[in-house]
Amino acid sequence: MYSAYRNTATQTESQRDKEYRLLGQVTAALIECEPLMEAAFSDPIKMAKVVDAITWNQKVWDLFIHDSGLASNPFPEELRSNIVSLGIWVTKETGTILDTNDGDINDLIEVNKAILRGLAANAQAVDLPVIAPNSVAEMITKS
C-alpha cells in the first residue's frame, strides 16, 4: 500500500520537484562517499561506491545540460547558459577526481547544494530520499 502512495506522489510531482528529489538523492550519495575518498584508491569496495556516486552525479548533470539546450526549455537563456557552464565544470571535476584523485568531491557536493537551494525556493516540500539519514537531509537543505 505504501508503494502505491509513493508511486502516486511521484507521478504528481512537478518537474522542479523531480529535479529536486533526484539531485537530493545523488547529493546524499556523494555525501556518504566523502569520508571514503582518502581510502578509495587502495580499497576496491570503497572505490566502487565512490565511482558509482560520482558517475551518477555526472549523469544527472548530463541531463541538466541536455535539458538546458532544448528549445522548449522555459528558463531564460542566461540561466540555461549558466547551467551548461556548471555542467561542464562538473564534467571536468568528475574526471579529475576519478583519474587523478586531485579533485574534491566536496566541491561537487557544494555545487549540488547550491542548486538544491534554488530548486527548493519554489519546489513543493519533497522528502529527501531514504538513502539520506535525517542529518544528511537537513545538511543538504539548510546549508
NORHUPE-V231772 format. One line per field, one symbol per residue. ss: DSSP state (H for helix, E for strand, L for the rest). phi: phi as a letter, one per 30 degrees, with the letter a starting at -180 (. if undefined). A space follows every 50 residues. Layout:
BEGIN
ss->???
phi->???
END
This chain:
BEGIN
ss->LHHHHHHHHHHLLLHHHHHHHHHHHHHHHHHHHHLLHHHHLLLHHHHHHH HHHHHHHHHHHHHHHHHHLLLLLLLLHHHHHHHHHHHHHHHHHHHHHHHH LLLLHHHHHHHHHHHHHHHHLLLLLLLLLLLLLHHHHHHHHHL
phi->.ddddddddddcddeddddddddddddddddddeddedcddcbedddddd deddddeddddddddeddddddddddeddddddddddddedddddddddb icdbdddddddddddeddddebdddcdddddcdeddeddddcc
END
